[in-house]
Amino acid sequence: MAKVAFIGLGVMGYPMAGHLKVKGGHDVTVYNRTAAKAEDWAKKFGGRAAATPAEAAKDADFVFVCVGNDDDLRSVTITETGVLAGMKPGAILIDNTTASAEVARELDAAAREKGVGFIDAPVSGGQAGAENGVLTVMCGGDEATFEKARPVIDAYARMVGLMGPAGAGQLTKMMNQICIAGLVQGLAESIHFGKQAGLDIEKVIEVISKGAAGSWQMENRYKTMNAGKYDFGFAVDWMRKDLDIVLTEARRNGAKLPVTALVDQFYGDVQAMGGKRWDTSSLLARLEKK
């Protein structure tokens, strides 16, 4: 059992912290910007709630962070009340936020100054993956720190891998989002085409999902897409945030991402339709708009 702090109890962080307590058996203290949510978590799982990130991190062996974006991340890590102000030398900071590689390297440097280890560890698998403890975790950092952190991360993961030095986890998550953007648009166009052609979508997908066209998105989203229901996964607002990170990094490293850039614009159209909180499969709704 380790002493663990978890900062950020959103739709992902709340269950992830729960797995660290229940499945991992760790002593967990949480912090959330909305204090009532932290108190609710503590009551449900039997951990403790802290008034600041620094207080939550005090004496912890491992500190997890899962917040919204780069600025949110900085506010709970490198400020006077951030976790680095409370962490002890030798502790490890694990960041599950999907953020930029730049901020990951910034936090790695700040952690080193404090004698603290750092792993950028964005996750994939969505809310369902977090709730079921089967997330894929893409890590960046040095190998020794990763090996210490991995058994703790395992509490909410089914796959954990070290991708390279600090920032490599975030770059891997960017590749993940590039793949998802193209796959969902292709699936949306295929279903739209099939409907226009008068085909039975259920029958078609049953066949083509077993061939080269098959994907996780097809297996898990085609039924809800075909029914016009879009409240089963990762929100469009968050996907656009992620794709902005991707496209910013691409401008920096010279990568050419024409499909990703186009799908990002399509998600902008979905937002304009009122679909900010719809899941990413709602690209079909854009095609079906009259």
C-alpha positions as CSV (number, residue, x, y, z in Angstrom):
1,M,0.0,0.0,0.0
2,A,1.2,3.5,-0.9
3,K,0.2,6.9,0.1
4,V,-1.5,8.4,-3.0
5,A,-3.0,11.8,-3.9
6,F,-5.3,12.4,-6.8
7,I,-6.0,15.8,-8.1
8,G,-9.1,16.3,-10.4
9,L,-12.3,14.3,-10.0
10,G,-14.0,14.7,-13.3
11,V,-15.7,11.9,-15.3
12,M,-12.3,10.3,-15.7
13,G,-10.5,11.1,-12.4
14,Y,-13.4,10.2,-10.1
15,P,-13.4,6.5,-11.0
16,M,-9.7,6.3,-11.5
17,A,-9.1,7.6,-7.9
18,G,-11.6,5.0,-6.8
19,H,-9.7,2.2,-8.4
20,L,-6.5,3.3,-6.7
21,K,-8.3,3.1,-3.4
22,V,-10.4,-0.1,-3.9
23,K,-8.5,-2.2,-6.4
24,G,-5.0,-0.9,-5.5
25,G,-5.6,-0.8,-1.8
26,H,-3.8,2.5,-1.4
27,D,-4.3,5.3,1.1
28,V,-5.8,8.0,-1.1
29,T,-6.3,11.7,-0.5
30,V,-8.2,13.7,-3.2
31,Y,-8.5,17.3,-4.2
32,N,-11.1,18.8,-6.6
33,R,-11.8,22.4,-7.5
34,T,-15.4,21.8,-6.4
35,A,-14.8,20.8,-2.9
36,A,-18.2,19.1,-2.6
37,K,-17.2,16.5,-5.2
38,A,-14.0,15.7,-3.2
39,E,-16.1,15.2,-0.1
40,D,-18.5,13.0,-2.0
41,W,-15.7,10.9,-3.2
42,A,-14.2,10.6,0.2
43,K,-17.5,9.5,1.7
44,K,-18.0,6.9,-1.1
45,F,-14.6,5.4,-1.1
46,G,-13.3,6.0,2.4
47,G,-10.4,8.3,1.5
48,R,-9.8,11.9,2.5
49,A,-10.4,15.2,0.9
50,A,-7.9,18.0,1.0
51,A,-8.3,21.8,0.8
52,T,-5.5,22.4,-1.7
53,P,-3.4,20.3,-4.1
54,A,-0.3,20.9,-2.0
55,E,-2.1,19.6,1.1
56,A,-3.3,16.5,-0.8
57,A,0.2,15.8,-2.0
58,K,1.9,16.2,1.4
59,D,3.7,13.0,2.4
60,A,2.3,11.2,-0.7
61,D,4.5,8.6,-2.5
62,F,2.6,9.1,-5.7
63,V,0.5,12.1,-6.9
64,F,-1.9,11.8,-9.8
65,V,-3.3,14.7,-11.7
66,C,-6.2,14.6,-14.2
67,V,-7.5,18.0,-15.2
68,G,-8.7,19.9,-18.3
69,N,-5.8,21.5,-20.1
70,D,-2.3,23.0,-19.9
71,D,-3.3,26.0,-17.9
72,D,-5.4,23.9,-15.4
73,L,-2.4,21.6,-15.1
74,R,0.0,24.4,-14.3
75,S,-2.5,25.8,-11.7
76,V,-2.5,22.6,-9.7
77,T,1.2,21.7,-10.0
78,I,3.6,24.7,-10.1
79,T,1.7,27.4,-8.2
80,E,2.2,28.2,-4.4
81,T,-0.7,25.8,-3.6
82,G,0.2,23.3,-6.3
83,V,1.3,19.7,-5.7
84,L,5.0,20.4,-6.2
85,A,4.9,22.7,-3.2
86,G,3.8,19.8,-1.0
87,M,5.5,16.8,-2.5
88,K,8.4,15.2,-0.7
89,P,11.7,14.4,-2.4
90,G,11.6,10.9,-4.1
91,A,7.9,11.0,-4.6
92,I,6.5,10.6,-8.2
93,L,4.1,12.9,-10.0
94,I,1.9,11.2,-12.7
95,D,0.0,13.4,-15.0
96,N,-3.1,11.7,-16.7
97,T,-4.2,15.0,-18.3
98,T,-4.3,15.1,-22.1
99,A,-2.0,18.1,-22.6
100,S,0.8,19.4,-24.7
101,A,4.2,17.7,-24.9
102,E,5.6,21.2,-24.1
103,V,3.9,21.4,-20.7
104,A,5.0,17.8,-19.9
105,R,8.6,18.7,-20.4
106,E,8.1,21.9,-18.3
107,L,6.7,19.8,-15.5
108,D,9.5,17.3,-15.8
109,A,12.0,20.1,-15.3
110,A,10.1,21.6,-12.4
111,A,9.8,18.2,-10.7
112,R,13.5,17.5,-11.1
113,E,14.3,20.8,-9.3
114,K,12.2,19.5,-6.4
115,G,13.8,16.1,-6.4
116,V,10.6,14.6,-7.6
117,G,10.0,12.0,-10.4
118,F,7.6,12.8,-13.3
119,I,5.6,10.7,-15.7
120,D,3.3,12.2,-18.4
121,A,0.6,9.5,-18.7
122,P,-2.4,10.5,-20.8
123,V,-5.1,7.8,-21.1
124,S,-7.4,6.4,-23.7
125,G,-10.6,4.4,-23.2
126,G,-13.0,7.2,-22.3
127,Q,-15.4,7.3,-19.4
128,A,-16.3,3.6,-19.7
129,G,-12.6,2.7,-19.6
130,A,-12.1,4.8,-16.5
131,E,-15.1,3.3,-14.7
132,N,-14.1,-0.3,-15.6
133,G,-10.5,0.3,-14.8
134,V,-9.3,-0.8,-18.3
135,L,-7.6,2.4,-19.6
136,T,-4.7,2.4,-22.0
137,V,-1.9,4.6,-20.4
138,M,0.8,6.1,-22.6
139,C,3.8,7.2,-20.6
140,G,6.7,9.5,-21.0
141,G,9.6,9.7,-18.5
142,D,12.7,7.8,-17.4
143,E,12.6,4.1,-17.1
144,A,13.4,3.8,-13.4
145,T,10.6,6.3,-12.4
146,F,8.2,4.4,-14.8
147,E,9.0,1.1,-13.2
148,K,8.2,2.5,-9.8
149,A,4.9,4.0,-10.9
150,R,3.7,1.2,-13.1
151,P,2.3,-1.1,-10.4
152,V,0.3,1.8,-9.0
153,I,-1.0,2.9,-12.4
154,D,-2.1,-0.7,-13.0
155,A,-5.1,-0.2,-10.7
156,Y,-7.0,1.6,-13.4
157,A,-5.3,0.3,-16.6
158,R,-5.3,-2.8,-18.8
159,M,-2.3,-1.5,-20.8
160,V,0.6,0.6,-19.6
161,G,3.6,1.4,-21.8
162,L,6.7,3.7,-21.7
163,M,6.9,5.5,-25.0
164,G,10.1,7.5,-24.4
165,P,11.3,10.5,-22.4
166,A,9.1,13.2,-20.9
167,G,6.5,14.4,-23.5
168,A,6.5,11.0,-25.3
169,G,3.3,10.0,-23.6
170,Q,1.5,13.1,-24.8
171,L,2.9,12.7,-28.4
172,T,1.6,9.1,-28.4
173,K,-1.9,10.3,-27.2
174,M,-1.8,12.8,-30.2
175,M,-1.2,9.9,-32.6
176,N,-4.2,8.1,-30.9
177,Q,-6.5,11.1,-31.5
178,I,-5.3,11.4,-35.1
179,C,-6.3,7.8,-35.7
180,I,-9.7,8.2,-34.0
181,A,-10.6,11.4,-36.0
182,G,-10.1,9.7,-39.3
183,L,-11.7,6.4,-38.3
184,V,-14.9,8.1,-37.0
185,Q,-15.3,10.3,-40.1
186,G,-14.8,7.2,-42.3
187,L,-17.4,5.3,-40.2
188,A,-19.9,8.2,-40.3
189,E,-19.5,8.5,-44.1
190,S,-20.0,4.8,-44.5
191,I,-23.2,4.7,-42.5
192,H,-24.5,7.8,-44.3
193,F,-23.7,6.2,-47.6
194,G,-25.4,2.9,-46.7
195,K,-28.6,4.7,-45.5
196,Q,-28.7,6.7,-48.7
197,A,-28.3,3.5,-50.7
198,G,-31.2,1.9,-48.8
199,L,-29.1,-0.9,-47.2
200,D,-29.7,-2.6,-43.8
201,I,-26.9,-1.0,-41.8
202,E,-27.1,-3.7,-39.1
203,K,-26.5,-6.5,-41.7
204,V,-23.8,-4.6,-43.5
205,I,-21.8,-3.8,-40.3
206,E,-22.1,-7.4,-39.1
207,V,-20.3,-8.5,-42.2
208,I,-17.7,-5.7,-42.8
209,S,-16.7,-5.4,-39.1
210,K,-15.2,-8.9,-39.4
211,G,-13.0,-7.8,-42.3
212,A,-10.3,-5.2,-43.0
213,A,-12.7,-2.3,-42.3
214,G,-13.3,-3.5,-38.7
215,S,-12.3,-1.2,-35.8
216,W,-13.1,-0.5,-32.2
217,Q,-15.2,2.5,-33.3
218,M,-17.2,0.3,-35.6
219,E,-17.8,-2.4,-33.1
220,N,-18.7,0.0,-30.2
221,R,-20.4,3.0,-31.9
222,Y,-22.2,1.9,-35.1
223,K,-25.4,0.9,-33.3
224,T,-25.8,4.2,-31.4
225,M,-24.7,6.2,-34.5
226,N,-27.3,4.4,-36.6
227,A,-29.9,5.2,-34.0
228,G,-28.9,8.9,-33.9
229,K,-27.8,8.8,-30.3
230,Y,-24.7,10.6,-29.3
231,D,-24.3,10.5,-25.6
232,F,-22.1,7.4,-25.2
233,G,-18.5,8.7,-25.1
234,F,-15.9,11.4,-25.4
235,A,-17.4,14.8,-25.9
236,V,-16.9,16.9,-29.0
237,D,-15.6,19.8,-27.0
238,W,-12.8,17.7,-25.5
239,M,-12.0,16.2,-28.9
240,R,-11.5,19.7,-30.4
241,K,-9.3,20.6,-27.5
242,D,-7.2,17.5,-28.2
243,L,-7.1,18.1,-31.9
244,D,-5.9,21.7,-31.3
245,I,-3.0,20.3,-29.3
246,V,-2.3,17.9,-32.2
247,L,-2.4,20.6,-34.9
248,T,-0.3,22.9,-32.8
249,E,2.4,20.2,-32.4
250,A,2.2,19.4,-36.2
251,R,2.9,23.0,-37.0
252,R,5.9,22.8,-34.8
253,N,7.3,19.5,-36.1
254,G,6.3,19.9,-39.7
255,A,3.9,17.0,-39.9
256,K,1.2,17.2,-42.6
257,L,-2.2,16.3,-41.2
258,P,-4.8,17.2,-43.9
259,V,-7.5,14.7,-42.8
260,T,-7.1,15.6,-39.1
261,A,-7.4,19.3,-39.9
262,L,-10.5,18.7,-42.0
263,V,-12.2,16.6,-39.3
264,D,-11.4,19.2,-36.7
265,Q,-13.4,21.7,-38.8
266,F,-16.2,19.1,-39.1
267,Y,-16.3,18.9,-35.3
268,G,-16.6,22.7,-35.3
269,D,-19.7,22.3,-37.4
270,V,-21.1,19.8,-34.9
271,Q,-20.5,22.3,-32.1
272,A,-22.4,25.0,-34.1
273,M,-25.3,22.5,-34.4
274,G,-25.5,22.4,-30.6
275,G,-23.4,19.2,-30.2
276,K,-20.7,20.4,-27.9
277,R,-21.4,17.6,-25.4
278,W,-22.3,15.0,-28.0
279,D,-19.8,12.2,-28.3
280,T,-17.3,12.1,-31.1
281,S,-19.4,9.7,-33.2
282,S,-21.8,12.7,-33.9
283,L,-19.9,13.4,-37.1
284,L,-22.8,11.4,-38.6
285,A,-25.3,14.0,-37.4
286,R,-23.4,16.6,-39.5
287,L,-23.8,14.5,-42.6
288,E,-27.5,13.9,-42.0
289,K,-28.3,17.6,-41.3
290,K,-31.0,18.7,-43.7
